[in-house]
Amino acid sequence: MAGAAFYDLEGTLISSNLVHTLGYYAKNQQGVFRSFKKTASTLIGVPLFVATDQYSRKVFNDIFFQWYKNESEDRLRFLAEGLFEDVLKPAIYPGTFELMEHSRKLGLRQVIVTGALDISVKMLLEYLGVDDYVANRLEFVNSKATGRLLPPVMASATKASWIRQYAEREGLSLSESYAYTDSMSDLPMLSVVGHPAACNPDARLKATAVHHDWPILNLK
């Protein structure tokens, strides 16, 4: 039975994160005043984002995506190409393509499991040539973002649950599958596959990887 390679995205395969993406949207509001106001609001929010992310990814998501409230769906889609060219594409780690190519040669399906927004990363994932992906989705009402995410919200244990369901649906072997992430918050994702690996890991994940004798990769 075939396996898959499941990758987290931000911090794992690319150096940018959710705040960089929000900052790009803020800087490219329609009108100088709106851009200034949104950028200032984003900068003020950074300490809160950092604190809540360390405490709980669920709490972080509940707070962070409120910054998208009232954003136009059409505007976000319009800015997607610029976001890809200016922010995401330059952020791809040097070792990303080599890792994915090696994985393909093993016959593994390439799957991204990310907490980033689908509307933001679609072009990047096409560029990376992945076979499948799951990402977070903003809720829109009358083409305006409500500041909430549609379920399932990709974070922590939800990623692991999605991987299990995906493997069962697609007839993939989890024991033959690989998972790559940089964050301790994704430990459940690593725990469901036969071949977990820490990529550019934070201190807690690095210690866990050493304890379990998991590979530690540096794609930077």
C-alpha positions in Angstrom: 0.0 0.0 0.0 1.3 3.4 -1.0 2.1 6.2 1.4 2.1 10.0 1.4 4.4 12.8 2.5 2.4 15.3 4.7 3.9 18.7 5.1 3.1 21.6 7.2 3.8 24.8 5.2 4.8 28.0 7.1 8.1 27.6 9.0 8.5 24.1 7.5 8.8 24.6 3.7 8.7 28.5 3.6 10.0 31.2 6.0 7.0 33.4 5.9 4.0 33.1 8.3 0.4 34.2 8.7 1.4 37.6 9.9 3.5 38.3 6.8 0.5 37.5 4.7 -1.8 39.7 6.7 0.8 42.5 6.5 0.8 42.3 2.7 -2.9 42.6 2.6 -2.9 45.5 5.0 -0.2 47.3 3.0 -2.3 46.9 -0.2 -5.6 48.3 0.9 -7.5 50.6 -1.4 -6.4 54.1 -0.5 -3.4 55.4 1.5 -5.3 56.0 4.7 -6.9 52.5 4.7 -3.5 51.0 4.1 -1.9 53.0 6.9 -4.7 52.2 9.3 -4.7 48.5 8.6 -0.9 48.2 8.7 -0.8 50.0 12.1 -3.5 47.7 13.4 -1.6 44.7 12.3 1.6 45.9 13.9 -0.2 46.6 17.2 -1.6 43.1 17.1 1.7 41.3 16.7 2.5 40.9 20.4 -1.0 39.5 20.9 -0.6 37.1 18.1 2.7 35.8 19.5 1.4 35.4 23.0 -1.8 33.6 21.9 0.1 31.3 19.5 2.4 30.2 22.4 -0.6 29.6 24.6 -3.0 27.8 22.2 -3.3 27.6 18.4 -7.1 27.5 18.7 -7.1 30.8 20.7 -4.7 32.3 18.2 -7.0 31.4 15.2 -10.0 32.8 17.0 -8.2 36.1 17.5 -6.0 36.4 14.5 -8.5 35.9 11.7 -10.7 38.6 13.2 -8.2 41.0 11.6 -9.7 39.9 8.2 -13.2 41.0 9.1 -14.9 43.0 6.3 -12.1 42.2 3.8 -13.5 41.8 0.3 -13.2 38.3 -1.1 -12.7 39.7 -4.6 -9.9 42.0 -3.2 -8.1 39.1 -1.5 -8.3 37.0 -4.7 -7.0 40.0 -6.7 -4.0 40.4 -4.4 -3.1 36.6 -4.4 -0.7 36.8 -7.4 1.2 39.7 -5.9 1.3 38.0 -2.5 2.8 34.9 -4.2 5.4 36.8 -6.2 6.4 39.3 -3.6 6.2 37.3 -0.3 5.6 33.6 -0.7 7.8 32.5 -3.6 10.9 34.3 -2.2 10.2 32.7 1.1 10.6 29.1 -0.1 13.5 27.5 1.8 16.5 26.4 -0.4 16.0 22.7 0.7 12.3 22.5 0.0 12.5 21.4 -3.6 15.2 18.8 -2.8 13.2 17.3 0.0 10.0 17.1 -2.1 11.8 15.6 -5.1 13.4 12.9 -2.9 10.0 12.2 -1.5 8.5 11.9 -5.0 11.2 9.4 -6.0 10.0 7.2 -3.1 6.6 7.2 -4.7 4.9 9.2 -2.0 1.9 11.5 -2.7 2.7 15.1 -1.9 0.2 16.6 0.5 0.2 20.0 2.3 -1.7 20.3 5.6 -1.6 24.0 6.6 -3.3 26.5 8.8 -2.8 29.2 6.2 -5.7 30.5 4.1 -6.5 28.6 0.9 -7.1 31.9 -0.9 -3.6 33.0 0.0 -1.5 29.9 -0.8 -3.2 28.3 -3.8 -0.7 29.7 -6.3 2.3 28.7 -4.1 1.0 25.1 -3.8 0.5 24.9 -7.6 4.1 26.2 -8.0 5.4 23.5 -5.6 3.5 20.9 -7.6 1.7 19.2 -4.7 -0.8 16.5 -5.4 -3.3 17.6 -2.8 -3.7 20.0 0.1 -6.0 21.2 2.9 -6.0 24.8 4.2 -8.1 27.0 6.3 -11.0 28.9 4.7 -12.5 32.2 5.6 -16.2 32.5 6.0 -17.7 35.1 3.6 -21.1 36.7 3.8 -22.1 38.8 0.9 -18.5 38.6 -0.3 -17.2 40.1 2.9 -15.1 38.2 5.5 -16.8 37.6 8.8 -13.5 37.1 10.6 -14.3 33.5 11.3 -12.9 30.3 9.7 -15.1 27.6 8.2 -14.7 24.1 9.9 -12.7 22.1 10.0 -10.0 24.5 11.3 -6.6 23.2 10.5 -4.6 23.2 13.7 -2.9 20.7 16.1 -5.1 17.6 16.6 -7.4 18.6 13.7 -4.5 18.1 11.3 -3.9 14.6 12.6 -7.6 13.8 12.3 -7.7 15.1 8.7 -4.6 13.0 7.8 -6.2 9.8 9.2 -9.4 10.4 7.3 -7.5 11.3 4.1 -5.4 8.2 4.2 -8.4 6.0 4.8 -10.3 7.6 1.9 -7.4 7.5 -0.5 -6.3 4.0 0.5 -2.9 5.2 1.8 -0.8 3.5 4.5 0.0 5.7 7.4 2.8 3.4 8.5 4.5 4.0 5.1 3.8 7.8 5.3 6.0 10.7 6.3 5.2 14.0 8.1 7.2 17.1 8.3 6.7 20.2 10.5 8.6 22.8 12.4 6.3 23.3 15.4 5.5 21.4 18.6 1.9 22.3 18.1 1.9 19.8 15.2 3.0 16.9 17.3 -0.3 15.0 16.7 0.4 15.2 13.0 3.8 13.6 13.5 2.4 11.0 15.8 0.0 9.4 13.2 2.6 8.5 10.6 5.4 5.9 10.5 8.1 8.3 9.5 7.9 11.6 11.4 10.5 14.3 10.9 11.2 17.7 12.4 12.0 20.5 9.9 13.7 23.7 11.1 12.1 22.8 14.5 11.4 25.0 17.5 13.2 24.2 20.7 10.5 22.0 22.1 10.0 20.0 18.9 13.7 19.6 18.5 14.0 18.1 22.1 11.1 15.8 21.3 12.7 14.7 18.1 16.0 14.0 19.8 14.2 12.0 22.5 12.3 9.8 19.9 15.3 9.6 17.6 13.4 11.3 14.7 15.2 12.9 11.8 15.9 16.6 12.2 16.1 18.5 8.9 17.3 22.0 8.2 15.9 23.3 4.9 17.1 26.9 5.4 
